[in-house]
């Protein structure tokens, strides 16, 4: 299990810089001496045989020596982009440290269409004319670093140290020689990032075009109204059902780890007696306890005769499982392929009999349609014993499906043909919404994430028009979750999580959420949850965030306590109360949107399939949170959060 603070944050102190500066001067003198010394390899220790500089034969030779030294050690005054470059070595081991890579080098931002440098525009102020198509901004540091300006760099700022850290085939740090130099770099980096992300030059008009006037605080966080974060935080702390926040001296303890007999593809956690491990061959039933899930129950084998339909859809790996009807029934979808996560139907499992009882078809107006995701009507809907409806999402569709016919009668599942789900409510949008994921609140309101990064909020009464549409930050939303009360939204992108406060005060002074009214222009800037550059590098270049979720509550007056996400072999846990605290130390000396780097990491030996907190009912009185369940393809582990005595 890893710690919440990587050794990447070892301070590059000013005293160290002073020491290195002294060393630089000493070595410059030594190099000068070496350049001019006699070539005779006399190593005698006698004082009479000390090395002496070779007398230059001409003034031309003197001038050439001086020019050589000047090139080797350029002065900061000659280069306003001068920086000191450091490389992090040792990973997350006790021997981790920063080493000096370049005592004095320079950076530049170049516009190019090739990361290898061919075809680049040598002047960063050039208008981009020439052979290059769709050029983008690149950060070049000396001869060692050349990287596209993007969120994948995981740039982290340290204003008080005049320092930035980032990932570029390694973990690097640059220290600037003055506060002004630092500010110039950060401003230019943010401008280049905006242009690379949206395709527009970074200026006031284009920021207004991208974010809209109501969300300009997303582009200018320093001007945003953060009072809603604090007001919401205060109200929760005063409420009788408020959560106990995770203290700094609390830790995660592994309670159980069990081998799985199946290749786990997803988790379906129950709030009652059982949870379910979904694999490509079947569904394994496990028991819920106050210290985690363990103990194997029944197993539903997809190829063992439990399925009566002739459909071959069931032979593909289920990617989505949904519990319903007081967790006695399960719906699951199998995508056509990884490239096409859509399906024309789903299967229904009767958990009590262990049999797959039917295959449902998605159909509208007599035509087969596809869905890419399904979700419960609300946060607690899976506990409703009479539930017959659920939500569906496709690229340009948002709807509610009903397993009863149009007259409200439960359909006869014994019919030979596949029964058709009733499209009971919804809307088919014009092309361009590119919906990717969705989730529901406790009252049935819906949040939808899109490919362009937008996050839309729909009330429980209408799916036709979003009450609020957040502009996003340019990265596709791969997964989305929302708190039971609808006050907070958590979006997952490949490189960061985005936490949004939906609260606003209407013209009558009433506090509402963006699900129930239009938020106007007093909208708080979001907060980002990120890995440090080092942890991002250790996670692997191809490993991305997925399935970030709040801890699980289904009761009014209770607040989610933690957030968890998966990236590669890491399960990453944030303290929700800490993230909301605007005065937290993590937010000091940052530039741009507030980014929280205070987290705990659970490291597993294999890539993690899913990480989720069990239902709040399994949080025992002396622990602040329900157990955390982490699944890899062949193992399931349960962790408790406990207080350490200091």
C-alpha positions as CSV (number, residue, x, y, z in Angstrom):
1,X,0.0,0.0,0.0
2,X,1.4,3.4,-1.0
3,X,1.3,6.6,0.8
4,X,-0.6,9.7,0.1
5,X,2.4,11.9,-0.5
6,X,5.0,10.7,-2.9
7,X,8.7,11.5,-2.5
8,X,8.4,13.6,-5.5
9,X,7.5,16.4,-3.1
10,X,10.9,16.4,-1.5
11,X,11.7,20.1,-1.4
12,X,14.3,21.5,-3.8
13,X,15.5,24.0,-1.3
14,X,17.2,27.4,-1.9
15,X,20.1,26.3,0.1
16,X,20.6,23.4,-2.3
17,X,20.5,25.8,-5.1
18,X,23.1,28.0,-3.5
19,X,25.3,25.1,-3.0
20,X,24.9,24.1,-6.6
21,X,25.5,27.6,-7.8
22,X,28.7,27.6,-5.8
23,X,29.6,24.3,-7.3
24,X,28.8,25.7,-10.7
25,X,31.3,28.6,-10.3
26,X,33.9,26.2,-8.9
27,X,33.5,23.8,-11.8
28,X,33.5,26.6,-14.3
29,X,36.9,27.7,-12.9
30,X,38.1,24.1,-13.0
31,X,36.9,23.6,-16.6
32,X,38.6,26.9,-17.5
33,X,41.8,25.5,-15.9
34,X,41.4,22.2,-17.6
35,X,40.8,23.8,-21.0
36,X,44.1,25.8,-20.6
37,X,46.3,23.3,-18.8
38,X,49.4,21.7,-20.1
39,X,48.6,18.4,-21.9
40,X,51.5,16.6,-20.0
41,X,49.9,13.9,-17.8
42,X,52.1,14.7,-14.8
43,X,50.3,13.5,-11.6
44,X,53.2,14.1,-9.2
45,X,52.2,15.4,-5.7
46,X,55.3,17.5,-5.5
47,X,54.7,21.2,-5.1
48,X,57.3,21.9,-7.8
49,X,55.3,20.0,-10.3
50,X,51.8,21.6,-9.9
51,X,49.8,22.0,-13.1
52,X,50.2,25.4,-14.8
53,X,48.0,26.9,-17.5
54,X,49.3,26.8,-20.9
55,X,50.2,30.2,-22.3
56,X,48.0,31.0,-25.3
57,X,49.9,31.5,-28.5
58,X,47.8,34.4,-29.7
59,X,45.0,36.7,-29.0
60,X,42.8,34.8,-31.4
61,X,43.2,31.7,-29.2
62,X,42.3,33.7,-26.1
63,X,39.2,34.9,-27.8
64,X,38.2,31.5,-28.9
65,X,38.6,30.1,-25.4
66,X,36.4,32.9,-24.0
67,X,33.7,32.3,-26.6
68,X,33.8,28.6,-25.8
69,X,33.3,29.3,-22.1
70,X,30.5,31.7,-22.9
71,X,28.6,29.1,-24.9
72,X,29.1,26.5,-22.3
73,X,27.8,28.7,-19.4
74,X,25.3,31.2,-20.8
75,X,24.3,33.9,-18.4
76,X,20.7,34.3,-17.2
77,X,20.8,37.9,-18.3
78,X,21.3,36.8,-21.9
79,X,18.3,34.4,-21.8
80,X,15.1,35.5,-20.1
81,X,13.9,31.8,-20.3
82,X,16.7,30.5,-18.2
83,X,15.8,27.7,-15.8
84,X,17.4,25.1,-13.6
85,X,16.3,21.6,-14.6
86,X,16.0,18.6,-12.2
87,X,15.2,14.9,-12.8
88,X,13.5,12.7,-10.2
89,X,15.1,9.3,-9.7
90,X,14.4,6.4,-7.4
91,X,10.6,6.3,-8.0
92,X,8.7,6.0,-4.7
93,X,11.5,4.2,-2.8
94,X,13.4,5.5,0.3
95,X,16.3,6.4,-2.0
96,X,14.2,8.7,-4.2
97,X,15.7,12.1,-4.8
98,X,16.0,15.0,-7.2
99,X,19.2,15.3,-9.2
100,X,20.4,18.2,-11.2
101,X,20.0,17.6,-14.9
102,X,21.0,21.0,-16.2
103,X,22.4,23.7,-13.9
104,X,21.4,26.4,-16.4
105,X,19.3,25.8,-19.5
106,X,16.4,27.4,-21.2
107,X,12.9,26.6,-22.3
108,X,10.8,27.7,-25.2
109,X,7.2,27.1,-26.5
110,X,7.2,26.1,-30.2
111,X,4.3,25.5,-32.6
112,X,4.7,22.4,-34.7
113,X,2.8,19.6,-36.3
114,X,5.4,16.9,-35.3
115,X,6.6,16.1,-31.8
116,X,9.9,14.9,-33.2
117,X,10.7,18.5,-34.3
118,X,10.6,18.2,-38.1
119,X,8.4,20.8,-39.6
120,X,8.3,23.0,-36.5
121,X,7.9,26.7,-36.4
122,X,11.1,28.0,-34.9
123,X,9.5,31.2,-33.7
124,X,6.7,30.9,-31.2
125,X,5.2,34.1,-32.5
126,X,5.0,32.8,-36.0
127,X,1.5,32.7,-37.6
128,X,1.9,29.0,-38.4
129,X,1.9,29.4,-42.2
130,X,3.7,26.8,-44.2
131,X,3.4,23.1,-44.7
132,X,2.2,22.2,-41.2
133,X,-1.4,21.3,-40.7
134,X,-3.1,21.5,-37.4
135,X,0.0,22.6,-35.5
136,X,0.1,22.4,-31.7
137,X,2.2,23.9,-28.9
138,X,5.3,22.0,-27.6
139,X,7.4,22.7,-24.6
140,X,11.1,22.4,-25.3
141,X,13.6,22.5,-22.5
142,X,17.3,22.4,-23.6
143,X,18.0,19.4,-25.7
144,X,16.5,16.9,-23.2
145,X,12.7,17.6,-23.2
146,X,10.3,18.0,-26.0
147,X,6.6,17.4,-25.0
148,X,3.2,18.4,-26.3
149,X,1.5,20.9,-23.9
150,X,-1.4,18.9,-22.6
151,X,-3.1,17.6,-19.4
152,X,-1.0,14.5,-19.8
153,X,2.0,16.5,-18.6
154,X,0.3,16.7,-15.1
155,X,2.0,20.0,-14.5
156,X,2.1,20.9,-10.8
157,X,3.0,24.4,-9.7
158,X,4.8,25.5,-6.5
159,X,4.5,29.3,-6.5
160,X,6.5,29.7,-3.3
161,X,9.4,27.8,-4.7
162,X,9.2,29.3,-8.2
163,X,9.0,25.7,-9.5
164,X,6.9,23.5,-11.7
165,X,7.0,19.7,-11.9
166,X,5.7,17.7,-14.9
167,X,5.9,14.3,-16.7
168,X,7.8,14.0,-20.0
169,X,9.2,10.4,-20.3
170,X,10.3,10.9,-16.7
171,X,9.5,13.3,-13.9
172,X,11.1,16.7,-14.2
173,X,11.2,19.9,-12.2
174,X,12.1,23.4,-13.4
175,X,13.1,26.2,-11.1
176,X,13.0,29.8,-12.2
177,X,15.4,32.5,-11.3
178,X,12.8,35.1,-10.4
179,X,9.1,35.4,-9.5
180,X,8.5,37.2,-12.8
181,X,10.1,34.4,-14.8
182,X,7.9,31.9,-13.0
183,X,4.7,33.9,-13.8
184,X,5.6,34.4,-17.4
185,X,6.1,30.6,-17.8
186,X,2.8,29.6,-16.1
187,X,0.8,32.2,-18.1
188,X,2.3,31.0,-21.4
189,X,1.8,27.4,-20.5
190,X,-1.9,28.0,-19.7
191,X,-2.3,29.9,-23.0
192,X,-0.8,27.1,-25.0
193,X,-2.8,24.5,-23.1
194,X,-6.0,26.4,-23.9
195,X,-5.1,26.6,-27.6
196,X,-4.1,22.9,-27.8
197,X,-7.3,21.8,-26.1
198,X,-9.9,24.0,-27.9
199,X,-8.2,25.0,-31.1
200,X,-8.6,28.7,-30.4
201,X,-6.0,31.3,-29.4
202,X,-6.1,32.1,-25.7
203,X,-7.8,35.5,-25.4
204,X,-10.8,36.9,-23.6
205,X,-13.2,36.6,-26.5
206,X,-12.4,32.9,-27.1
207,X,-12.6,32.1,-23.4
208,X,-16.0,33.6,-23.4
209,X,-16.9,31.6,-26.5
210,X,-15.7,28.3,-24.9
211,X,-17.1,28.7,-21.4
212,X,-19.9,31.2,-21.8
213,X,-20.4,34.2,-19.6
214,X,-22.0,32.3,-16.7
215,X,-18.9,30.0,-16.5
216,X,-16.1,32.5,-17.0
217,X,-15.0,31.6,-13.5
218,X,-13.8,28.3,-14.9
219,X,-11.3,30.2,-17.0
220,X,-10.5,32.7,-14.3
221,X,-10.7,30.8,-11.0
222,X,-9.4,33.7,-9.0
223,X,-12.6,35.6,-10.0
224,X,-15.0,32.8,-9.3
225,X,-17.4,32.7,-6.4
226,X,-16.2,29.9,-4.1
227,X,-18.6,30.8,-1.3
228,X,-20.9,28.0,-2.2
229,X,-18.2,25.4,-1.5
230,X,-17.8,26.8,2.0
231,X,-21.5,27.3,2.6
232,X,-22.3,23.8,1.6
233,X,-19.5,22.5,3.7
234,X,-20.7,24.5,6.8
235,X,-24.3,23.3,6.4
236,X,-23.2,19.7,6.3
237,X,-21.0,20.1,9.4
238,X,-24.0,21.5,11.3
239,X,-26.4,18.9,10.2
240,X,-27.1,16.0,12.7
241,X,-26.3,13.4,10.2
242,X,-23.0,14.8,9.0
243,X,-20.1,12.5,8.3
244,X,-17.0,12.2,10.4
245,X,-14.1,13.3,8.1
246,X,-11.1,11.2,7.5
247,X,-8.3,12.5,9.7
248,X,-4.7,12.7,8.6
249,X,-3.8,10.0,11.0
250,X,-6.3,7.5,9.7
251,X,-5.2,4.6,7.5
252,X,-6.4,1.8,5.3
253,X,-6.1,-1.8,6.6
254,X,-6.6,-4.8,4.4
255,X,-9.1,-7.1,6.1
256,X,-9.5,-9.8,3.5
257,X,-8.1,-10.9,0.2
258,X,-9.6,-13.9,-1.6
259,X,-8.7,-15.6,-4.8
260,X,-11.5,-15.4,-7.5
261,X,-12.2,-18.5,-9.6
262,X,-13.3,-16.3,-12.5
263,X,-11.7,-13.5,-14.5
264,X,-13.5,-10.6,-12.9
265,X,-14.8,-7.9,-15.3
266,X,-16.9,-5.8,-12.9
267,X,-18.3,-5.5,-9.4
268,X,-22.0,-5.3,-8.6
269,X,-22.1,-4.4,-4.9
270,X,-25.3,-5.1,-3.0
271,X,-26.7,-3.1,0.0
272,X,-28.3,-6.2,1.5
273,X,-26.9,-9.7,1.9
274,X,-24.9,-10.3,-1.2
275,X,-22.6,-8.8,-3.8
276,X,-21.6,-10.1,-7.2
277,X,-18.4,-10.6,-9.2
278,X,-19.2,-10.5,-12.9
279,X,-16.9,-12.4,-15.3
280,X,-16.9,-13.5,-18.9
281,X,-18.0,-17.0,-17.8
282,X,-20.6,-16.2,-15.2
283,X,-21.5,-14.4,-12.0
284,X,-20.0,-15.3,-8.6
285,X,-22.1,-14.6,-5.5
286,X,-20.3,-13.4,-2.4
287,X,-21.5,-12.4,1.1
288,X,-21.5,-8.8,2.5
289,X,-20.1,-8.3,6.0
290,X,-19.2,-5.2,8.1
291,X,-15.5,-5.8,7.3
292,X,-15.9,-6.5,3.5
293,X,-17.1,-9.1,1.0
294,X,-15.8,-12.7,1.2
295,X,-17.0,-16.3,1.1
296,X,-18.2,-17.8,-2.1
297,X,-21.9,-18.5,-2.6
298,X,-23.6,-19.7,-5.8
299,X,-22.3,-19.3,-9.3
300,X,-24.3,-18.6,-12.4
301,X,-22.6,-20.2,-15.4
302,X,-23.5,-18.5,-18.7
303,X,-22.7,-21.6,-20.6
304,X,-24.1,-24.1,-18.2
305,X,-27.6,-24.4,-19.4
306,X,-29.1,-21.6,-17.2
307,X,-29.9,-19.5,-20.2
308,X,-32.9,-20.5,-22.4
309,X,-32.5,-18.1,-25.3
310,X,-30.8,-18.9,-28.6
311,X,-29.1,-15.5,-28.6
312,X,-25.3,-15.5,-28.8
313,X,-25.0,-12.0,-27.2
314,X,-24.5,-13.7,-23.8
315,X,-21.2,-15.2,-25.0
316,X,-19.5,-11.8,-25.0
317,X,-18.2,-10.4,-21.7
318,X,-20.8,-8.4,-19.7
319,X,-19.6,-4.9,-19.1
320,X,-22.5,-3.5,-17.1
321,X,-24.5,-5.1,-14.3
322,X,-27.5,-3.5,-12.6
323,X,-29.2,-4.8,-9.5
324,X,-33.0,-4.3,-9.2
325,X,-36.1,-5.3,-7.3
326,X,-34.6,-5.4,-3.8
327,X,-31.5,-7.1,-5.3
328,X,-33.4,-10.2,-6.4
329,X,-32.9,-9.4,-10.1
330,X,-29.9,-8.3,-12.2
331,X,-29.8,-6.7,-15.7
332,X,-26.5,-6.9,-17.6
333,X,-25.4,-5.7,-21.0
334,X,-22.6,-7.1,-23.3
335,X,-21.2,-4.6,-25.8
336,X,-20.8,-5.6,-29.4
337,X,-17.0,-4.9,-29.1
338,X,-14.6,-2.7,-27.2
339,X,-14.7,-0.2,-30.1
340,X,-18.6,-0.2,-30.1
341,X,-19.8,-0.2,-26.5
342,X,-23.5,-0.3,-27.6
343,X,-26.1,-3.1,-27.5
344,X,-29.5,-3.7,-28.9
345,X,-30.7,-5.5,-25.7
346,X,-29.8,-6.9,-22.3
347,X,-30.3,-10.0,-20.2
348,X,-32.1,-10.4,-16.9
349,X,-30.9,-12.8,-14.2
350,X,-33.2,-14.1,-11.5
351,X,-30.8,-14.1,-8.5
352,X,-33.0,-16.3,-6.3
353,X,-33.1,-19.1,-8.9
354,X,-29.7,-18.5,-10.4
355,X,-31.2,-18.5,-13.9
356,X,-31.1,-16.0,-16.8
357,X,-34.8,-15.7,-17.5
358,X,-35.0,-13.5,-20.6
359,X,-33.3,-11.3,-23.1
360,X,-34.9,-7.8,-23.5
361,X,-34.8,-5.8,-26.7
362,X,-34.4,-2.0,-27.0
363,X,-37.0,-0.7,-29.4
364,X,-38.7,2.6,-30.2
365,X,-41.5,3.1,-32.7
366,X,-41.1,-0.5,-33.9
367,X,-37.4,0.0,-34.7
368,X,-34.5,-1.6,-32.9
369,X,-32.2,0.9,-31.2
370,X,-29.0,0.7,-29.2
371,X,-27.9,1.7,-25.7
372,X,-24.4,2.2,-24.4
373,X,-25.2,2.4,-20.7
374,X,-28.0,1.7,-18.2
375,X,-28.5,3.0,-14.6
376,X,-31.0,2.8,-11.8
377,X,-33.8,5.3,-11.6
378,X,-32.3,6.7,-8.4
379,X,-29.5,6.1,-5.9
380,X,-31.6,3.7,-3.8
381,X,-33.8,2.2,-6.6
382,X,-32.1,-1.2,-6.4
383,X,-33.7,-1.6,-3.0
384,X,-37.2,-1.1,-4.2
385,X,-38.9,-4.6,-4.4
386,X,-41.4,-3.4,-7.0
387,X,-39.1,-1.5,-9.3
388,X,-39.7,-2.2,-13.0
389,X,-38.0,0.8,-14.6
390,X,-34.5,1.9,-15.3
391,X,-32.6,4.5,-17.3
392,X,-30.9,4.1,-20.6
393,X,-28.3,6.2,-22.5
394,X,-27.0,6.2,-26.0
395,X,-24.8,8.7,-27.9
396,X,-27.8,10.9,-28.6
397,X,-30.6,9.4,-26.4
398,X,-31.6,9.6,-22.8
399,X,-34.7,7.6,-21.8
400,X,-36.5,5.5,-19.2
401,X,-37.3,1.9,-19.9
402,X,-40.2,0.0,-18.4
403,X,-40.3,-3.8,-18.2
404,X,-44.1,-3.7,-18.1
405,X,-46.1,-3.2,-21.3
406,X,-47.7,0.1,-22.2
407,X,-50.7,-0.7,-20.0
408,X,-48.5,-1.2,-17.0
409,X,-48.9,-5.0,-17.0
410,X,-45.8,-7.2,-16.4
411,X,-45.0,-8.9,-19.7
412,X,-45.1,-12.7,-20.0
413,X,-41.5,-13.8,-20.1
414,X,-42.4,-17.3,-21.2
415,X,-43.0,-16.1,-24.8
416,X,-40.6,-17.5,-27.3
417,X,-39.8,-14.1,-28.8
418,X,-37.7,-11.6,-26.9
419,X,-40.0,-9.2,-25.0
420,X,-39.7,-5.5,-25.9
421,X,-38.9,-2.8,-23.3
422,X,-41.4,0.0,-23.2
423,X,-39.9,3.5,-23.9
424,X,-41.8,5.2,-21.2
425,X,-40.0,8.6,-21.1
426,X,-37.1,10.2,-22.9
427,X,-35.7,12.2,-25.7
428,X,-33.8,11.5,-28.9
429,X,-31.5,14.5,-29.5
430,X,-30.1,15.8,-32.7
431,X,-26.6,14.6,-33.5
432,X,-23.7,16.1,-31.5
433,X,-24.5,15.4,-27.9
434,X,-22.1,12.5,-27.8
435,X,-23.3,11.2,-24.4
436,X,-20.8,8.8,-22.7
437,X,-22.0,8.1,-19.2
438,X,-24.7,9.0,-16.6
439,X,-25.8,8.6,-13.0
440,X,-28.8,9.5,-10.9
441,X,-29.4,11.2,-7.6
442,X,-31.6,10.2,-4.7
443,X,-34.6,11.9,-6.1
444,X,-34.1,10.6,-9.7
445,X,-32.4,13.6,-11.2
446,X,-29.9,12.7,-13.9
447,X,-26.3,13.9,-14.7
448,X,-24.9,13.1,-18.1
449,X,-21.2,13.3,-19.2
450,X,-20.2,13.8,-22.9
451,X,-17.3,13.3,-25.2
452,X,-16.6,17.0,-25.4
453,X,-16.3,17.3,-21.6
454,X,-19.7,18.9,-21.1
455,X,-21.8,17.8,-18.0
456,X,-25.5,18.2,-18.3
457,X,-28.1,18.2,-15.4
458,X,-31.6,17.0,-16.0
459,X,-34.4,17.2,-13.4
460,X,-36.4,14.2,-12.4
461,X,-39.4,15.5,-14.4
462,X,-37.9,16.1,-17.8
463,X,-35.3,14.6,-20.1
464,X,-35.8,16.9,-23.0
465,X,-33.8,20.0,-21.9
466,X,-31.0,20.2,-19.4
467,X,-31.5,22.6,-16.5
468,X,-27.8,23.3,-16.4
469,X,-24.9,22.5,-18.8
470,X,-21.4,22.8,-17.4
471,X,-18.8,23.5,-20.2
472,X,-16.2,21.0,-18.9
473,X,-12.5,21.5,-19.4
474,X,-12.0,19.9,-22.9
475,X,-11.3,16.3,-21.8
476,X,-13.9,13.6,-22.5
477,X,-16.0,12.6,-19.5
478,X,-15.5,8.8,-19.3
479,X,-17.6,8.2,-16.1
480,X,-19.7,10.4,-13.9
481,X,-21.2,10.1,-10.3
482,X,-23.3,12.3,-8.1
483,X,-24.0,12.5,-4.4
484,X,-27.3,11.3,-3.1
485,X,-28.5,14.9,-2.4
486,X,-27.3,16.1,-5.9
487,X,-25.0,18.8,-4.5
488,X,-21.8,17.4,-5.9
489,X,-20.8,15.8,-9.2
490,X,-17.6,13.8,-9.8
491,X,-16.5,13.4,-13.5
492,X,-13.7,11.1,-14.6
493,X,-11.4,12.0,-17.4
494,X,-8.3,10.1,-18.5
495,X,-5.9,12.3,-16.6
496,X,-7.9,14.0,-13.7
497,X,-11.2,14.0,-11.8
498,X,-13.4,17.1,-11.8
499,X,-15.5,17.9,-8.8
500,X,-18.4,20.3,-9.3
501,X,-20.6,22.0,-6.8
502,X,-24.2,22.4,-8.2
503,X,-25.5,24.7,-5.5
504,X,-26.6,28.3,-6.3
505,X,-28.8,30.9,-4.7
506,X,-31.8,32.1,-6.8
507,X,-33.2,35.6,-7.0
508,X,-35.4,34.9,-4.0
509,X,-32.4,33.9,-1.9
510,X,-33.3,30.2,-1.9
511,X,-30.4,27.7,-2.2
512,X,-31.0,25.2,-4.9
513,X,-29.1,22.7,-7.1
514,X,-28.5,23.0,-10.8
515,X,-30.9,20.0,-11.3
516,X,-33.8,22.2,-10.2
517,X,-33.1,25.6,-11.7
518,X,-30.8,27.6,-13.9
519,X,-27.7,28.6,-12.0
520,X,-27.2,32.0,-13.5
521,X,-23.7,33.6,-13.2
522,X,-22.8,32.8,-9.6
523,X,-21.3,29.5,-10.4
524,X,-18.3,28.2,-8.3
525,X,-15.2,27.0,-10.2
526,X,-14.7,23.3,-10.1
527,X,-11.9,21.5,-8.3
528,X,-9.6,19.0,-9.8
529,X,-8.3,15.8,-8.2
530,X,-5.0,14.7,-9.7
531,X,-2.1,12.4,-9.2
532,X,1.3,14.0,-8.6
533,X,3.6,13.9,-11.6
534,X,5.5,11.1,-10.0
535,X,2.5,8.9,-9.2
536,X,1.2,9.5,-12.7
537,X,4.5,8.4,-14.1
538,X,4.6,5.3,-11.9
539,X,1.0,4.4,-12.9
540,X,2.2,4.1,-16.5
541,X,1.7,6.1,-19.6
542,X,-1.2,3.9,-20.9
543,X,-3.1,3.8,-17.6
544,X,-5.9,6.2,-17.2
545,X,-8.4,7.1,-14.5
546,X,-11.7,5.2,-14.6
547,X,-14.8,4.8,-12.6
548,X,-14.3,7.5,-9.9
549,X,-17.1,7.3,-7.4
550,X,-18.4,8.7,-4.1
551,X,-18.8,6.5,-1.2
552,X,-22.3,5.1,-1.1
553,X,-25.3,6.5,0.9
554,X,-29.0,6.1,0.2
555,X,-30.5,8.2,2.9
556,X,-31.3,11.9,3.3
557,X,-29.1,13.8,5.8
558,X,-26.1,11.6,5.3
559,X,-23.1,12.9,3.4
560,X,-20.6,10.9,1.4
561,X,-17.2,10.8,3.1
562,X,-14.7,9.7,0.4
563,X,-14.0,9.5,-3.3
564,X,-12.2,6.6,-5.0
565,X,-10.9,6.1,-8.5
566,X,-8.8,3.5,-10.2
567,X,-5.7,4.0,-12.4
568,X,-3.7,1.0,-13.5
569,X,-2.6,-0.9,-10.3
570,X,-3.5,2.0,-8.1
571,X,-6.7,2.5,-6.1
572,X,-6.7,6.2,-5.1
573,X,-8.8,7.5,-2.2
574,X,-9.5,11.2,-1.4
575,X,-11.1,12.5,1.8
576,X,-14.2,14.4,0.5
577,X,-14.2,16.8,3.4
578,X,-10.6,17.7,2.8
579,X,-11.2,18.3,-0.9
580,X,-14.0,20.7,-0.2
581,X,-11.9,22.7,2.4
582,X,-10.7,25.7,0.4
583,X,-8.1,26.6,3.0
584,X,-6.5,23.2,2.9
585,X,-2.7,23.3,2.5
586,X,-2.9,21.4,-0.8
587,X,-4.4,24.5,-2.4
588,X,-1.8,26.9,-1.3
589,X,0.7,28.3,-3.8
590,X,-1.2,26.9,-6.8
591,X,-2.0,28.6,-10.1
592,X,-5.3,28.1,-11.9
593,X,-8.1,25.8,-10.8
594,X,-7.5,24.3,-7.3
595,X,-6.1,20.8,-7.6
596,X,-6.0,18.4,-4.7
597,X,-3.0,16.0,-4.4
598,X,-3.7,14.7,-0.9
599,X,-4.8,11.1,-1.3
600,X,-4.0,7.6,-0.3
601,X,-2.9,4.9,-2.7
602,X,-3.6,1.1,-2.5
603,X,-1.1,-0.6,-4.8
604,X,-2.1,-4.1,-6.1
605,X,0.0,-6.6,-8.0
606,X,-2.3,-6.6,-11.0
607,X,-4.4,-4.0,-12.9
608,X,-7.5,-3.1,-10.9
609,X,-10.9,-3.7,-12.4
610,X,-12.9,-1.7,-10.0
611,X,-12.7,0.1,-6.6
612,X,-15.9,0.9,-4.7
613,X,-17.1,1.5,-1.2
614,X,-19.7,-0.7,0.3
615,X,-23.1,0.7,1.4
616,X,-23.0,3.1,4.3
617,X,-24.9,0.5,6.5
618,X,-21.8,-1.5,6.7
619,X,-19.9,1.3,8.4
620,X,-19.6,0.1,12.0
621,X,-19.7,2.6,14.9
622,X,-16.0,2.8,15.6
623,X,-15.0,3.3,11.9
624,X,-15.6,6.4,9.8
625,X,-16.4,4.6,6.6
626,X,-17.8,1.4,5.1
627,X,-15.2,-1.1,3.7
628,X,-13.5,-0.4,0.4
629,X,-13.6,-3.3,-2.1
630,X,-10.9,-3.6,-4.7
631,X,-11.1,-6.2,-7.5
632,X,-8.4,-7.3,-9.8
633,X,-9.1,-10.0,-12.4
634,X,-8.3,-12.8,-10.0
635,X,-8.5,-11.4,-6.5
636,X,-10.9,-9.4,-4.4
637,X,-9.7,-7.4,-1.4
638,X,-11.6,-5.5,1.4
639,X,-10.1,-2.6,3.3
640,X,-11.3,-0.8,6.4
641,X,-10.4,2.8,7.3
642,X,-9.3,3.0,10.9
643,X,-7.8,5.6,13.2
644,X,-4.2,5.3,14.1
645,X,-3.2,6.3,17.6
646,X,-0.3,8.7,17.4
